[in-house]
Amino acid sequence: DKGNHRHFMAKEIYEQPETISHTLSHYVDMGAEKVAIRETLPFNFADLTRLTMSACGTAFYAGAVAKYWFERYARLPVDLDVASEFRYREPPMQKGGLSLFISQSGETADTLAALRYCAGQGQHVASLVNTLESTIARESGVVFPILCGPEIGVASTKALTAQLTALASLAIAAGRARGSIDEATEAELVRALTALPSAVSEALAAEDQIRDISKRLSKAKDVLYLGRGPMFPVAMEGALKLKEISYIHAEGYAAGELKHGPIALVDEAMPVIVVAPSDELVDKTLSNMQEVAARGGKIILVTDAEGARTVGHGVADIIEIPHVHSFVAPILATIPVQLIAYHTAVFMGTDVDQPRNLAKSVTVE
Ligand code: F6R
């Protein structure tokens, strides 16, 4: 049932304030401002020397954001790879590490093969899934549910924000167990998570403006997405979502890589979507935006009020999202990139929920 929406994807985008709340209520004790992991862990975060994450597509981008969190807040070294590369690389692994597999369906063939490889390498195997009765869940030592309800649209939306919410909680738990964050920091980060559902509702209210921008984007041949730090995976996710459902060519780049190649593509016909809420890196991104503007590139800036004030001068299109703690900013920043892809696809007249050539669950290699 699509409710009042034209597509399941729209319904699932709009469900996110509730689905994030639902995920949070499983992982967080809001009253105590603490993370409370209910699953029995077959390992101790404090003893881990390494976390290895593998996943595919959008689930891989969830892992890519989480890498920043586990490194920063838990001081845990992280290896991350797309499962289809990881499994054939057969990397040597030190016994006793934790391997975490992220999969909405729990049936992705490459992710499952990566899991079996890690189990054979003496790793603790954990998975983060939506479908609890899946093969990946069954073969894991511990299963972390994301609890966002069935996702029908082929393009993943609410599963991503649920994966990120659960991963953020796990990073806090790991940080506490490893002594790299104290109780006060835990409380600060938990408050940041608790503020998310209402911030997501506010971000969803930019829909009319995004529809106008998307109308213009639907005429583009290529679109570039840029981000730094945890916004880099958000940029890649934005590009993936746009190509999946609108069939417009898009690429996500680390903003600092612009001058190492992709800037050669920038001209008046090239929209450049810059995902840059105000944080310690936003000034660096400003210089990349100036490089784009100097070549006539059309910038669409996703930022908060502070970012608009400090780096938004002369930018015609600013999609403003509420200001949140930088910890949760990558979760919030996925909302406008989802809406951009959705509305652009609607203008293109594509089959949004069933894009060509794609399947919801990729059980072949
Ligand atoms: C993108 C998308 C895919 C999946 C990928 C992994 O919108 O839906 O990239 O994220 O196929 O699927 P799961 O999470 O089921 O392993």
Residues whose N, C-alpha, C, O or C-beta is under 5 A from the ligand:
A	BS01	F6R	C56 G57 T58 A59 I102 S103 Q104 S105 G106 T108 V154 A155 S156 K360 V362
